[in-house]
Amino acid sequence: MALVAMVLTSCGGADRAHQLKVLNWADYIDEEVKAGFEQWYYEQTGEKVEIVYETFDINETALTKIEVGHEDYDVFCPSEYIIERMLKKDLLLPIQKELIPDSIRYFDNISPFVLDKFQQMAPTADLQVSDYTCGYMWGTTGFIYNPQYVNVDDLHTWGAVLNPKFENRILMKDAFRDVYSVLVIYAFRDELEAGTIDRDELVRNITPERVEAVKQVLLEAKKQICGWEVDFGKEEMTKGKAWLNLSWSGDAQFAIEEAEDMGVLLDYIVPDEGSNVWFDGWVIPKYAKNTKAATYFIDYMCRADNALDNMDEIGYVSCVGGENAAAEMLDELNDDEEWPETVDASYFFGDAPIVLEDGETLDPHALHLNPVYYPDLSTIRRCALMHDAGDAQEMLLEMWNEIKLAR
């Protein structure tokens, strides 16, 4: 019997009641935070659990493992449009928040700004998205640039991708949805300025006309594009091989810090026409086996100190910033010496004054924060949430492949 048990375990028949299978992006967590969960879970429940951790680099590939392969991951961290798709397809289980004692209940630490954006993904009016997912990291899309070669005045528009000054010097993020959602804003900028359309509708509703408009922009931009990247852009920017990179804010922060260590100055900007705001969140997939440990893990990730450690390690900005966590977050992040210019981050931390542990009071409308992490309210007002493309997915993929193959 012991031999049979060993064979079953080696073939995947592990004791799933004491195993937590996590599927997350590569390099997207502080290893010490992850390692600390097993002890914390034991302290809270008296039960042992072992994390089995896997990573992915493409949303759709990870989703296929669950949707088609019925993989029994307990916790998964996809992007917002995949969460939306999983909700539509009934591929998620509710987070069992009632299992968590009030004394260690950190779900409420998530910023109301994030909760509001997530609710926009609801497939029906009566579904509460926060019952099924909890925000992890978020950010914007913009340009990483090297001021040694690029004048910031040329980057206030997405039309910079057409500027002959940057011939063969622009890296494009190999993420068709992200690129489409910002270039469609550029392609229809006149209509936006005239008020005949708004960004949310423009980004949400993908039509043949809009796809064709973005296609034409990208075809015209081909001379400027020197590569399509997922992860090597940071290195290329640091080495000066590329001057401009259409990328995510988290990658921008990582690149800025890496470049600084090498004596290279990089910066980040969101063009004036507007951009997208994106989110990654924790969910419990339909075929999960250990929903209790999954719920505790998600709660653990919402703890303010863990959020700060994860931010410091990976360079992305946490969704934690609700009323109960704002003071602890800002006690670490608000720094008038490092960030002398203020940003209005009231959209994220709320309108009320924030009292720190030492009694100092902060005005959320004028905080000294890293603007890559926390864009000013004026920028956020120009950003739209990306959504599941649905049946238009194939149309976008076809356009993307045509662009990349075009000479």
Secondary structure, DSSP 4 states (H G I P E B T S, - for coil): -HHHHHHHHHTT---GGGEEEEEEETT-S-HHHHHHHHHHHHHHHS---EEEEEEES-HHHHHHHHHTT----SEE--BHHHHHHHHHTT-EEPP-GGGS-GGG--GGGB-HHHHHHHHTT-SSTT--GGGTEEEEEEEEEEEEE-TTT--GGGGSSGGGGG-GGGTT-EEEES-HHHHHHHHHHHHTHHHHHHTSS-HHHHHHS--HHHHHHHHHHHHHHTTTEEEEESSTHHHHHHTTS-SEEEEEHHHHHHHHHHHHHTT---EEE--TT-EEEEEEEEEEETT-S-HHHHHHHHHHHTSHHHHHHHHHHHS-EESB-STTTHHHHHHHH--TTT--S-B--HHHH-SS-EE-TTS-EE-TTSB---TTTS--HHHHTTEEE----GGGHHHHHHHHHHHHH--
